[in-house]
């Protein structure tokens, strides 16, 4: 499937789960399409980018690994999003990524590569929380920041405990 064919398929997607699931399944079967999907999201063109973002959210809800293989491209697309219909699914994807990063399920799996990615997600979450956005991205941003804050506090308490035992 080429980018044009993917765009044509996205034009036939609406808000129904059935159509989103159908396209998500096709993309999961052809993982080379995920970078193309992310490129369409980055274009920030209504309505195609919004639909692409919703399909990527649907894929990520089912399985996080496909987006982890393309995390750099996804993270780089976050600052370019201006459409509210793209920001909501992108914020949900970020929430799923952060929750996956610190879940017990991900202990033996591939995780987000670096602190740079987590910092970019944190920055985007603060932008969504502070900016003029609808409630859903703000709620996802609060969850992202809560999970990251708890993890940071746990890491800090371990460092402090280790430091005290060494003294």
KOLKOLTI-785970 format. One record per residue (C-alpha): residue in three letters; x, y, z. Coordinates in pm, 1 decimal, always signed. Each point is the difference from the previous one (the first is absolute). Last residue first. Example, Ala and Ser with C-alpha at 12.3 -4.5 7.8 and 13.67 -1.06 7.14 Angstrom:
<nodes>
+------+----------+----------+----------+
: type :        X :        Y :        Z :
+------+----------+----------+----------+
:  ser :  +1367.0 :   -106.0 :   +714.0 :
:  ala :   -137.0 :   -344.0 :    +66.0 :
+------+----------+----------+----------+
</nodes>
This chain:
<nodes>
+------+----------+----------+----------+
: type :        X :        Y :        Z :
+------+----------+----------+----------+
:  unk :  +2641.8 :   +691.3 :  +5510.1 :
:  unk :    -61.5 :   -261.8 :   -269.8 :
:  unk :   -341.5 :    -80.8 :   +145.7 :
:  unk :   -102.8 :   +366.9 :    -22.4 :
:  unk :   +107.7 :    +25.9 :   -366.9 :
:  unk :   -189.7 :   -315.0 :    -92.2 :
:  unk :   -314.2 :   +133.0 :   +166.1 :
:  unk :    +37.9 :   +338.5 :   -174.0 :
:  unk :    +53.0 :   -167.8 :   -337.0 :
:  unk :   -299.4 :   -226.7 :    +57.6 :
:  unk :   -213.4 :   +298.9 :   +104.1 :
:  unk :   +102.0 :   +186.9 :   -315.8 :
:  unk :    -90.0 :   -293.6 :   -224.7 :
:  unk :   -340.7 :    -35.3 :   +167.4 :
:  unk :    -60.3 :   +374.7 :    -29.3 :
:  unk :    +93.7 :     -8.4 :   -370.5 :
:  unk :   -233.9 :   -293.9 :    -60.7 :
:  unk :   -282.7 :   +177.8 :   +177.1 :
:  unk :    +62.3 :   +314.7 :   -201.3 :
:  unk :     +7.4 :   -189.4 :   -330.7 :
:  unk :   -328.5 :   -172.7 :    +79.6 :
:  unk :   -162.5 :   +324.3 :   +117.9 :
:  unk :   +135.6 :   +198.9 :   -295.6 :
:  unk :   -143.8 :   -247.2 :   -249.6 :
:  unk :   -332.2 :    -14.2 :   +187.3 :
:  unk :    -22.9 :   +379.7 :     +4.0 :
:  unk :    +81.0 :    +12.3 :   -372.2 :
:  unk :   -275.2 :   -253.5 :    -73.2 :
:  unk :   -246.4 :   +220.4 :   +188.2 :
:  unk :   +120.3 :   +312.3 :   -183.1 :
:  unk :    -24.3 :   -177.8 :   -334.5 :
:  unk :   -359.8 :    -99.3 :    +84.6 :
:  unk :   -113.3 :   +341.3 :   +134.2 :
:  unk :    +45.0 :   +206.7 :   -314.3 :
:  unk :   +310.0 :   +203.6 :    -68.9 :
:  unk :   +107.2 :   +358.5 :    +56.7 :
:  unk :   +343.3 :    -72.2 :   +137.0 :
:  unk :   +114.5 :    -76.5 :   +355.6 :
:  unk :    -84.0 :   -370.4 :     +8.9 :
:  unk :    +75.4 :    -69.2 :   -365.3 :
:  unk :   +332.5 :   +184.1 :    +19.4 :
:  unk :    +84.9 :   -177.1 :   +326.4 :
:  unk :    -71.9 :   -334.6 :   -165.2 :
:  unk :   +213.1 :    +93.8 :   -303.0 :
:  unk :   +293.5 :    +81.0 :   +228.1 :
:  unk :    -43.9 :   -325.8 :   +189.1 :
:  unk :    -16.5 :   -196.1 :   -326.5 :
:  unk :   +319.6 :   +171.4 :   -117.0 :
:  unk :   +166.8 :    -74.9 :   +334.2 :
:  unk :   -104.6 :   -365.4 :    -24.9 :
:  unk :   +150.8 :    -20.5 :   -347.7 :
:  unk :   +322.0 :   +166.8 :   +113.8 :
:  unk :    +10.3 :   -231.2 :   +301.1 :
:  unk :    +67.0 :   -276.3 :   -245.5 :
:  unk :   -121.7 :   -299.8 :   -190.7 :
:  unk :   -362.4 :    -42.6 :    +97.8 :
:  unk :    -23.6 :   -364.4 :    +96.6 :
:  unk :    +62.5 :   -330.2 :   -174.7 :
:  unk :   -139.0 :   -286.5 :   +197.5 :
:  unk :   +110.0 :   -204.1 :   +300.0 :
:  unk :   -125.6 :   +240.1 :   +266.0 :
:  unk :   -274.5 :   +140.5 :   -224.2 :
:  unk :   -287.4 :   -189.4 :   +156.0 :
:  unk :    +91.1 :   +132.0 :   +345.7 :
:  unk :    -95.8 :   +346.3 :   -114.3 :
:  unk :   +232.8 :   +301.1 :     +8.8 :
:  unk :    +61.5 :    +50.4 :   -370.5 :
:  unk :   -348.1 :   -130.0 :    -85.6 :
:  unk :   -159.7 :   +280.5 :   +199.3 :
:  unk :   +224.4 :   +250.2 :   -175.1 :
:  unk :    -77.4 :   -139.4 :   -344.6 :
:  unk :   -376.2 :    -21.2 :    +65.5 :
:  unk :     -3.9 :   +361.8 :   +119.9 :
:  unk :   +197.2 :   +107.9 :   -306.7 :
:  unk :   -249.8 :   -181.2 :   -224.1 :
:  unk :   -286.6 :   +174.8 :   +181.3 :
:  unk :   +169.5 :   +335.9 :    -56.0 :
:  unk :    +36.7 :    -81.8 :   -369.2 :
:  unk :   -368.2 :   -102.7 :    -16.1 :
:  unk :   -109.8 :   +336.5 :   +146.0 :
:  unk :   +254.1 :   +212.2 :   -189.0 :
:  unk :   -115.2 :   -118.2 :   -341.3 :
:  unk :   -362.6 :   +115.3 :    +30.2 :
:  unk :   +123.2 :   +316.5 :   +173.2 :
:  unk :   +199.6 :    +86.9 :   -310.1 :
:  unk :   +331.9 :   +164.7 :    +80.4 :
:  unk :   +244.0 :   -288.7 :     -6.8 :
:  unk :   +353.0 :    +99.8 :   -105.9 :
:  unk :   +145.4 :    -32.4 :   +351.2 :
:  unk :   -104.8 :   -368.2 :    +22.3 :
:  unk :   +141.0 :   -118.6 :   -335.7 :
:  unk :   +357.1 :    -33.3 :   +127.0 :
:  unk :   -119.8 :   -240.6 :   +271.2 :
:  unk :   -174.3 :   -215.0 :   -262.5 :
:  unk :   +303.5 :    -10.6 :   -229.1 :
:  unk :   +231.6 :    -95.5 :   +285.3 :
:  unk :   -240.5 :   -260.5 :   +139.3 :
:  unk :    -19.9 :   -202.5 :   -321.4 :
:  unk :    +82.0 :   -345.5 :   +139.1 :
:  unk :   -181.9 :   +101.2 :   +316.9 :
:  unk :   -307.8 :    +66.0 :   -213.3 :
:  unk :    -19.9 :   -361.4 :   -110.6 :
:  unk :    +73.9 :   -130.1 :   +354.5 :
:  unk :   -296.8 :   +164.1 :   +176.6 :
:  unk :   -265.4 :   -256.3 :    -98.4 :
:  unk :   -380.7 :    +24.1 :     -4.0 :
:  unk :    -27.7 :   +352.6 :   +138.9 :
:  unk :   +292.8 :   +102.8 :   -220.1 :
:  unk :   -177.3 :   -115.4 :   -317.1 :
:  unk :   -316.5 :   +194.1 :    +91.5 :
:  unk :   +209.3 :   +309.2 :    +80.1 :
:  unk :   +170.1 :    -34.8 :   -339.2 :
:  unk :   -344.6 :    -15.6 :   -162.2 :
:  unk :   -108.4 :   +312.9 :   +187.6 :
:  unk :   +317.0 :   +181.7 :   -106.6 :
:  unk :    -52.8 :    -95.1 :   -363.4 :
:  unk :   -359.1 :   +124.2 :    +18.8 :
:  unk :   +113.7 :   +332.7 :   +141.5 :
:  unk :   +271.7 :    +30.1 :   -261.9 :
:  unk :   -252.1 :    -59.7 :   -282.0 :
:  unk :   -256.1 :   +257.0 :   +116.4 :
:  unk :   +166.8 :   +257.3 :    +11.3 :
:  unk :   +369.4 :    +23.0 :    -85.6 :
:  unk :   +252.5 :    -22.8 :   +284.3 :
:  unk :   +279.3 :   -124.7 :   -227.8 :
:  unk :   +143.6 :   -174.0 :   +307.0 :
:  unk :   -291.1 :   -244.0 :     +8.8 :
:  unk :    +65.1 :    -97.9 :   -362.7 :
:  unk :   +366.1 :    -61.1 :    +87.2 :
:  unk :   -112.6 :   -215.1 :   +295.4 :
:  unk :   -213.1 :   -212.8 :   -234.0 :
:  unk :   +295.8 :    -33.8 :   -237.2 :
:  unk :   +218.8 :   -110.3 :   +291.8 :
:  unk :   -273.6 :   -254.4 :    +92.1 :
:  unk :    -32.6 :   -138.4 :   -354.2 :
:  unk :   +313.2 :   -218.6 :    +26.8 :
:  unk :   -195.0 :   -196.7 :   +262.5 :
:  unk :   -210.8 :   -172.1 :   -270.3 :
:  unk :   -228.6 :   -240.3 :   +187.9 :
:  unk :    -42.0 :   +263.8 :   +270.9 :
:  unk :    -99.4 :   +249.5 :   -270.2 :
:  unk :   -272.9 :   -227.6 :   -134.5 :
:  unk :   -125.1 :    -66.0 :   +354.4 :
:  unk :    -10.7 :   +373.8 :    +73.7 :
:  unk :   -199.4 :    +55.4 :   -319.8 :
:  unk :   -266.0 :   -252.4 :   +100.2 :
:  unk :     +1.3 :   +113.7 :   +363.1 :
:  unk :    -59.0 :   +362.3 :    -96.5 :
:  unk :   -285.4 :   -106.7 :   -227.8 :
:  unk :   -163.6 :   -207.3 :   +275.1 :
:  unk :    +66.7 :   +251.2 :   +274.3 :
:  unk :   -216.9 :   +255.4 :   -175.0 :
:  unk :   +133.2 :   +356.5 :     +0.5 :
:  unk :    +54.5 :     +2.6 :   -375.3 :
:  unk :   +253.1 :   -168.1 :   -224.2 :
:  unk :    -57.2 :    +17.9 :   -376.1 :
:  unk :   +241.8 :   +290.5 :    -45.9 :
:  unk :   +259.1 :   -201.4 :   +193.7 :
:  unk :     -6.6 :   -266.7 :   -272.3 :
:  unk :    +68.7 :   +267.0 :   -262.9 :
:  unk :   +284.7 :   +137.3 :   +211.1 :
:  unk :   +143.1 :   -351.8 :    +31.0 :
:  unk :    -24.7 :    -46.4 :   -376.0 :
:  unk :   +180.1 :   +330.1 :    -53.3 :
:  unk :   +269.0 :    -94.5 :   +252.3 :
:  unk :    +53.7 :   -332.5 :   -173.8 :
:  unk :   -138.7 :   -339.8 :    +97.6 :
+------+----------+----------+----------+
</nodes>
